[in-house]
Amino acid sequence: MNTTPQADPKDRPARLTVGVVGAGRVGPALAASLQLAGHRPVAVSGVSDASRRRAAALLPDVPLMTPAEVLQHAELVLLTVPDDALPGLVTGLAETGAVRPGQLLVHTSGRYGARVLDPALRAGALPLALHPAMTFTGIPVDVQRLAGCSFGVTAPEELRLAAEALVIEMGGEPEWIAEDRRPLYHAALALGSNHLITLVAQSMELLRTAGVTAPDRMLGPLLGASLDNALRSGDAALTGPVARGDAGTVAAHIVELREHAPQAVAGYLAMARATADRALDHGLLKPELAEDLLGVLAENAPGTSPTGAPAADAPAGPDRTPDARTDPEGAPGPEDVPAPDGSTGPDGPTDAARGPATDGPAKDGPHRRKRTPDADADAGSEGAPAPEGTPDPDGPDGPTGPERPAGPTGPTGTDDGGAR
């Protein structure tokens, strides 16, 4: 048996010094993972108290600096800021001379490829886009979760091997994404991950209203099996009243939702319509059954009364047939941006900072989430390990977290970005 003591990672010869601009949930986890591979984190920037505590927990003894100072000290810089803040940050860093020739600049945005780093490229930097397709909680378990995690990789062809090597060092699996496909890739992850959270949260609220005392325990096995079946079999895994063409059951669902959770009706109709379309396309839903089902969905579509007649103030919509298609849409929310000098700034609210679902009735109905002043404040994890899946006020925590308005063109430092 080999009894030779293993060298501490801090004692290994470091190949690259690493800096982090944006100490939200993503940046410190990636830097900690690179540290395990032998690289040496030397600087981190953060705005809120929560981000600073997170950096201290995942990157102990790594000093806090401004974004410009981070670039002065690091050979490999992780730009882990929200999507909409990234272009202004890169432009500001390049224009103020913070970018050094030969410096590796890595951003973790799902939306953008390497082209957003063009200002830094013109200053001599080496641009890489490495997006981990993973949700982050801001606690040490995130580092272990990177093992086997897919990364969307985009870079100039001459840097492709370097980009893929960094992903492998972090324990991930590189997946090449063409520059012009990044928005589509990002939308796909948002559809599969972020919207799933909304659907599950709504389902739990409805079950609680129906009298189920432990909706999470009831849904866990069902959702786990559904996800496994969908990943294995795709549309062939569809089950339920829509796939069967049970128009009466779907109509009864809509009546109950209108009474108990009217805010859920539009989403139910959109998902039912999308499910019916896919079931028809794959031969799971018989056309003769689809006619009644699609009629129910059309009668209850937005702009019509519950009886199916067009609303008085809404124009009549097009006829719905088994061949018609509709697409649900979503919208992002805001995040906080610090002062233009990249030091500290106001901690603003974020749409990601939601309070948990409540058992009691809220102002707009029994299924609205109750918002308190603290729920929308930039509190982060407040130094305590957050439960898995808890939204991050300092930045998005899933493949497609909330967007924020573009930051100023100075060397700004925002608290997070990345896995969106």
C-alpha positions as CSV (number, residue, x, y, z in Angstrom):
1,M,0.0,0.0,0.0
2,N,1.2,3.5,-0.9
3,T,1.9,5.3,2.4
4,T,3.4,8.4,0.7
5,P,1.5,11.5,2.1
6,Q,-0.5,13.4,-0.6
7,A,0.6,16.9,-1.2
8,D,-1.7,19.7,-0.1
9,P,-3.1,21.4,-3.2
10,K,-1.7,24.7,-1.8
11,D,1.8,23.2,-2.0
12,R,1.6,22.1,-5.6
13,P,3.4,24.3,-8.2
14,A,0.5,26.5,-9.5
15,R,0.2,26.5,-13.2
16,L,-2.1,29.6,-13.4
17,T,-3.1,32.3,-10.9
18,V,-6.9,32.6,-10.9
19,G,-9.1,35.7,-10.2
20,V,-12.8,36.0,-9.9
21,V,-14.9,39.0,-10.8
22,G,-18.4,38.5,-9.3
23,A,-18.5,36.4,-6.1
24,G,-22.0,35.0,-6.5
25,R,-22.7,31.3,-6.5
26,V,-20.9,30.4,-9.6
27,G,-17.5,32.1,-9.5
28,P,-16.2,30.9,-6.2
29,A,-17.2,27.3,-6.9
30,L,-15.4,27.3,-10.2
31,A,-12.3,28.8,-8.7
32,A,-12.3,26.3,-5.8
33,S,-12.6,23.5,-8.4
34,L,-9.6,24.9,-10.3
35,Q,-7.7,25.1,-7.1
36,L,-8.2,21.3,-6.6
37,A,-6.6,20.9,-10.0
38,G,-3.5,22.8,-8.9
39,H,-4.2,26.3,-9.9
40,R,-4.0,29.1,-7.4
41,P,-6.8,31.6,-6.7
42,V,-5.2,35.0,-5.8
43,A,-8.0,37.6,-5.9
44,V,-11.8,37.9,-5.9
45,S,-14.2,40.8,-6.2
46,G,-17.7,41.0,-4.6
47,V,-20.3,43.6,-3.9
48,S,-22.7,42.5,-1.2
49,D,-22.0,41.2,2.3
50,A,-23.4,37.8,1.2
51,S,-21.0,37.5,-1.7
52,R,-18.1,38.4,0.5
53,R,-19.0,35.7,3.0
54,R,-19.4,33.2,0.2
55,A,-16.0,34.0,-1.2
56,A,-14.5,33.6,2.3
57,A,-16.2,30.2,2.7
58,L,-15.2,28.7,-0.6
59,L,-11.9,30.6,-1.2
60,P,-10.4,31.2,2.3
61,D,-7.4,33.5,2.5
62,V,-8.0,34.9,-1.0
63,P,-8.1,38.7,-0.7
64,L,-11.0,40.8,-1.9
65,M,-10.1,43.4,-4.5
66,T,-11.7,45.6,-7.1
67,P,-12.3,44.0,-10.6
68,A,-9.4,46.0,-12.1
69,E,-7.1,44.8,-9.3
70,V,-8.2,41.2,-9.9
71,L,-7.1,41.5,-13.5
72,Q,-3.7,42.9,-12.3
73,H,-3.0,39.8,-10.2
74,A,-4.5,36.9,-12.2
75,E,-3.4,35.1,-15.3
76,L,-6.9,33.4,-15.6
77,V,-9.9,35.6,-14.8
78,L,-13.4,34.3,-14.3
79,L,-16.0,36.9,-15.2
80,T,-19.0,35.5,-13.4
81,V,-21.5,38.3,-13.6
82,P,-25.1,38.5,-14.9
83,D,-25.6,38.3,-18.7
84,D,-26.8,41.9,-19.1
85,A,-23.8,43.2,-17.1
86,L,-21.2,41.3,-19.0
87,P,-20.8,43.5,-22.2
88,G,-20.4,46.7,-20.2
89,L,-18.0,45.1,-17.8
90,V,-15.8,43.8,-20.6
91,T,-15.8,47.1,-22.4
92,G,-15.0,49.0,-19.2
93,L,-12.1,46.7,-18.3
94,A,-10.6,47.0,-21.8
95,E,-11.0,50.7,-22.1
96,T,-9.4,51.4,-18.7
97,G,-6.4,49.3,-19.6
98,A,-7.1,46.6,-17.0
99,V,-6.8,43.7,-19.6
100,R,-3.3,42.4,-20.1
101,P,-2.0,40.7,-23.3
102,G,-2.0,36.9,-23.0
103,Q,-4.5,36.9,-20.1
104,L,-7.2,34.2,-20.2
105,L,-10.6,35.8,-19.8
106,V,-13.4,33.3,-19.1
107,H,-17.0,34.2,-18.8
108,T,-19.7,31.8,-17.7
109,S,-22.8,33.3,-19.4
110,G,-25.1,30.8,-21.2
111,R,-26.4,33.5,-23.5
112,Y,-23.1,34.8,-24.9
113,G,-20.3,33.1,-26.8
114,A,-16.8,34.3,-27.1
115,R,-17.7,37.4,-29.3
116,V,-18.9,39.4,-26.2
117,L,-15.2,39.4,-25.2
118,D,-14.0,41.1,-28.4
119,P,-13.0,44.3,-26.6
120,A,-10.7,42.3,-24.4
121,L,-9.5,40.3,-27.4
122,R,-8.4,43.5,-29.1
123,A,-6.4,44.3,-26.0
124,G,-4.6,41.0,-26.3
125,A,-6.7,38.7,-24.0
126,L,-7.6,35.1,-24.8
127,P,-11.4,34.8,-24.8
128,L,-13.2,31.7,-23.6
129,A,-16.9,31.1,-22.9
130,L,-17.4,28.2,-20.4
131,H,-21.0,27.8,-19.2
132,P,-21.7,25.1,-16.6
133,A,-25.2,23.6,-17.2
134,M,-25.8,23.2,-13.4
135,T,-27.7,25.0,-10.7
136,F,-25.6,26.4,-7.9
137,T,-26.5,26.8,-4.2
138,G,-23.5,28.9,-3.0
139,I,-22.2,26.1,-0.6
140,P,-19.2,23.7,-0.9
141,V,-21.4,20.9,-2.4
142,D,-21.4,22.9,-5.7
143,V,-17.8,21.9,-6.2
144,Q,-18.6,18.2,-6.1
145,R,-21.6,18.7,-8.4
146,L,-19.2,19.8,-11.1
147,A,-18.1,16.2,-11.5
148,G,-19.7,15.1,-14.8
149,C,-21.4,18.4,-15.3
150,S,-21.7,19.5,-19.0
151,F,-20.2,22.8,-19.9
152,G,-21.3,24.8,-23.0
153,V,-17.9,25.7,-24.6
154,T,-17.4,28.5,-27.2
155,A,-14.0,29.9,-28.1
156,P,-11.8,30.8,-31.1
157,E,-10.7,27.5,-32.8
158,E,-7.1,28.0,-31.8
159,L,-8.2,28.1,-28.1
160,R,-10.6,25.2,-28.3
161,L,-8.3,22.6,-26.8
162,A,-7.4,25.0,-23.9
163,A,-11.0,25.7,-23.2
164,E,-11.9,22.0,-23.1
165,A,-8.8,21.2,-20.9
166,L,-10.0,23.7,-18.3
167,V,-13.5,22.1,-18.2
168,I,-12.0,18.7,-17.8
169,E,-9.8,20.0,-15.0
170,M,-12.9,21.1,-13.2
171,G,-14.4,17.6,-13.6
172,G,-16.8,18.7,-16.3
173,E,-17.7,17.4,-19.8
174,P,-17.1,20.0,-22.6
175,E,-19.8,20.3,-25.1
176,W,-19.0,22.6,-28.1
177,I,-21.6,25.2,-28.9
178,A,-21.3,27.3,-32.0
179,E,-21.2,31.1,-31.5
180,D,-24.5,31.7,-33.3
181,R,-26.3,28.8,-31.4
182,R,-25.6,30.2,-27.9
183,P,-29.0,31.9,-27.5
184,L,-30.9,28.8,-28.6
185,Y,-28.8,26.6,-26.3
186,H,-29.5,29.0,-23.4
187,A,-33.2,29.0,-24.2
188,A,-33.3,25.2,-24.2
189,L,-31.8,25.1,-20.7
190,A,-34.1,27.8,-19.4
191,L,-37.1,25.8,-20.7
192,G,-36.0,22.6,-19.1
193,S,-34.7,23.9,-15.8
194,N,-36.1,27.2,-14.8
195,H,-39.6,26.6,-16.0
196,L,-39.5,23.2,-14.3
197,I,-39.1,25.0,-11.0
198,T,-42.2,27.1,-11.7
199,L,-44.3,24.0,-12.6
200,V,-43.2,22.1,-9.6
201,A,-43.9,25.0,-7.2
202,Q,-47.3,25.5,-8.7
203,S,-48.1,21.8,-8.4
204,M,-47.0,21.8,-4.7
205,E,-49.2,24.8,-4.0
206,L,-52.3,23.2,-5.6
207,L,-51.7,19.9,-3.8
208,R,-51.5,21.8,-0.5
209,T,-54.8,23.5,-1.2
210,A,-56.3,20.1,-2.1
211,G,-55.4,18.9,1.4
212,V,-52.1,17.1,0.8
213,T,-49.9,17.5,3.9
214,A,-46.6,16.6,2.2
215,P,-46.8,17.6,-1.4
216,D,-43.0,17.2,-1.8
217,R,-43.1,13.6,-0.7
218,M,-46.0,12.9,-3.1
219,L,-44.4,14.5,-6.0
220,G,-40.8,13.3,-5.5
221,P,-41.2,9.7,-6.9
222,L,-43.6,10.8,-9.6
223,L,-41.4,13.6,-10.9
224,G,-38.3,11.5,-10.6
225,A,-39.9,8.8,-12.8
226,S,-41.2,11.3,-15.3
227,L,-37.8,12.9,-15.7
228,D,-36.1,9.6,-16.1
229,N,-38.7,8.4,-18.6
230,A,-38.5,11.7,-20.6
231,L,-34.7,11.6,-20.8
232,R,-34.8,7.9,-21.9
233,S,-37.8,8.0,-24.2
234,G,-38.6,11.6,-25.1
235,D,-42.2,12.1,-26.3
236,A,-42.9,8.4,-26.0
237,A,-43.0,8.9,-22.3
238,L,-46.1,11.2,-22.4
239,T,-49.0,10.0,-20.3
240,G,-52.0,11.7,-18.7
241,P,-55.3,13.1,-19.8
242,V,-54.0,15.3,-22.6
243,A,-52.0,12.4,-24.3
244,R,-55.1,10.2,-23.9
245,G,-57.4,12.8,-25.3
246,D,-59.6,12.9,-22.2
247,A,-61.3,16.2,-23.0
248,G,-63.8,16.0,-20.1
249,T,-61.0,15.6,-17.5
250,V,-59.1,18.5,-19.0
251,A,-62.3,20.7,-18.9
252,A,-62.7,19.7,-15.2
253,H,-59.1,20.7,-14.5
254,I,-59.7,24.1,-16.0
255,V,-62.9,24.7,-13.9
256,E,-61.0,23.9,-10.7
257,L,-58.0,26.0,-11.6
258,R,-60.3,29.0,-12.4
259,E,-61.8,28.7,-9.0
260,H,-58.8,28.0,-6.8
261,A,-55.7,29.2,-8.8
262,P,-56.8,31.5,-11.7
263,Q,-53.2,32.6,-12.1
264,A,-52.3,29.0,-13.1
265,V,-54.8,28.7,-15.9
266,A,-52.8,30.4,-18.7
267,G,-49.8,28.2,-18.0
268,Y,-51.9,25.0,-17.8
269,L,-53.6,25.8,-21.2
270,A,-50.2,26.6,-22.8
271,M,-48.6,23.4,-21.6
272,A,-51.7,21.3,-22.4
273,R,-51.7,22.7,-26.0
274,A,-48.0,22.1,-26.4
275,T,-48.4,18.5,-25.0
276,A,-51.4,17.9,-27.4
277,D,-49.3,19.1,-30.4
278,R,-46.4,16.8,-29.5
279,A,-48.7,13.8,-28.8
280,L,-50.4,14.3,-32.1
281,D,-47.1,14.6,-34.0
282,H,-45.8,11.4,-32.4
283,G,-49.1,9.4,-32.9
284,L,-49.9,9.1,-29.2
285,L,-53.1,11.2,-29.5
286,K,-55.7,10.0,-31.9
287,P,-57.0,12.7,-34.2
288,E,-60.6,11.9,-33.5
289,L,-60.0,12.5,-29.8
290,A,-57.8,15.5,-30.4
291,E,-60.7,17.4,-31.9
292,D,-62.7,17.6,-28.7
293,L,-59.6,18.2,-26.6
294,L,-58.4,21.1,-28.7
295,G,-61.9,22.5,-28.7
296,V,-61.8,22.6,-24.9
297,L,-58.5,24.3,-24.9
298,A,-59.7,26.8,-27.6
299,E,-62.8,27.6,-25.6
300,N,-60.8,28.5,-22.6
301,A,-58.0,30.3,-24.4
302,P,-57.0,33.9,-23.2
303,G,-59.4,36.4,-24.7
304,T,-62.5,34.1,-24.4
305,S,-65.0,33.8,-21.7
306,P,-65.3,30.5,-19.8
307,T,-68.1,29.5,-22.1
308,G,-65.9,29.8,-25.2
309,A,-67.3,33.1,-26.5
310,P,-64.7,35.9,-27.3
311,A,-64.4,38.4,-24.5
312,A,-66.1,41.7,-25.1
313,D,-62.8,43.6,-25.2
314,A,-60.8,41.0,-27.1
315,P,-60.7,40.3,-30.8
316,A,-61.7,36.8,-32.0
317,G,-58.7,34.5,-32.2
318,P,-57.9,32.1,-35.1
319,D,-59.6,28.8,-35.3
320,R,-57.8,26.0,-33.4
321,T,-57.2,22.8,-35.3
322,P,-55.0,19.8,-34.6
323,D,-52.4,21.4,-36.8
324,A,-52.3,24.8,-35.1
325,R,-49.3,25.6,-32.9
326,T,-48.7,27.9,-30.0
327,D,-45.6,28.7,-28.0
328,P,-45.4,29.8,-24.3
329,E,-43.1,32.6,-23.5
330,G,-41.2,33.7,-20.5
331,A,-39.4,36.8,-19.3
332,P,-36.3,37.5,-17.2
333,G,-36.0,39.7,-14.2
334,P,-33.4,42.1,-12.7
335,E,-30.2,42.0,-10.6
336,D,-28.0,44.4,-8.7
337,V,-25.0,46.3,-10.1
338,P,-22.3,48.1,-8.0
339,A,-20.7,51.4,-8.5
340,P,-18.9,52.0,-11.9
341,D,-15.5,51.9,-10.2
342,G,-16.1,48.2,-9.3
343,S,-15.6,48.7,-5.6
344,T,-18.9,48.6,-3.7
345,G,-22.4,49.6,-4.6
346,P,-26.0,49.5,-3.6
347,D,-27.5,46.1,-3.1
348,G,-30.7,46.1,-5.1
349,P,-33.6,43.7,-5.2
350,T,-33.7,40.8,-7.6
351,D,-36.6,38.8,-9.0
352,A,-34.7,35.7,-8.0
353,A,-35.1,36.6,-4.3
354,R,-38.5,35.2,-3.7
355,G,-39.9,34.2,-0.4
356,P,-41.0,30.5,0.0
357,A,-44.5,29.4,-0.8
358,T,-46.8,30.0,2.2
359,D,-49.6,27.9,3.5
360,G,-51.8,30.8,4.4
361,P,-53.8,32.9,1.9
362,A,-52.1,35.9,0.2
363,K,-53.5,39.1,-1.0
364,D,-54.2,37.9,-4.5
365,G,-55.4,34.5,-3.7
366,P,-54.5,31.3,-1.9
367,H,-51.8,30.4,-4.4
368,R,-49.8,33.6,-4.6
369,R,-46.5,33.6,-2.9
370,K,-46.4,36.0,0.0
371,R,-43.7,38.7,-0.4
372,T,-42.2,40.4,2.5
373,P,-39.6,43.2,2.5
374,D,-36.9,40.7,3.3
375,A,-37.9,38.4,0.5
376,D,-36.9,40.8,-2.2
377,A,-33.8,42.2,-0.4
378,D,-30.3,41.4,-1.4
379,A,-29.6,39.1,1.5
380,G,-28.0,36.2,-0.2
381,S,-27.4,33.2,2.0
382,E,-26.5,35.4,5.0
383,G,-23.5,33.3,5.8
384,A,-25.5,30.1,6.3
385,P,-25.6,27.2,3.9
386,A,-28.6,27.7,1.7
387,P,-30.9,24.7,1.0
388,E,-30.4,23.3,-2.4
389,G,-32.3,25.2,-5.1
390,T,-32.7,28.3,-3.0
391,P,-32.7,31.3,-5.4
392,D,-29.6,33.6,-5.1
393,P,-30.2,37.3,-4.7
394,D,-26.6,37.9,-5.7
395,G,-27.1,36.2,-9.1
396,P,-28.9,33.5,-11.0
397,D,-28.4,30.0,-9.7
398,G,-29.7,27.9,-12.5
399,P,-28.9,27.4,-16.2
400,T,-30.9,30.5,-17.0
401,G,-31.2,32.7,-14.0
402,P,-32.8,36.1,-14.0
403,E,-31.3,38.8,-16.3
404,R,-30.5,42.3,-15.2
405,P,-30.2,45.7,-17.0
406,A,-26.9,46.3,-18.7
407,G,-24.2,47.7,-16.4
408,P,-22.2,50.9,-17.0
409,T,-19.3,50.8,-19.3
410,G,-16.7,51.2,-16.5
411,P,-15.0,48.2,-14.9
412,T,-18.0,47.2,-13.0
413,G,-18.2,44.2,-10.7
414,T,-21.5,42.5,-10.1
415,D,-22.1,39.6,-7.9
416,D,-22.9,36.7,-10.2
417,G,-23.7,35.2,-13.5
418,G,-22.8,32.0,-15.1
419,A,-25.1,29.1,-14.9
420,R,-28.2,30.4,-16.4
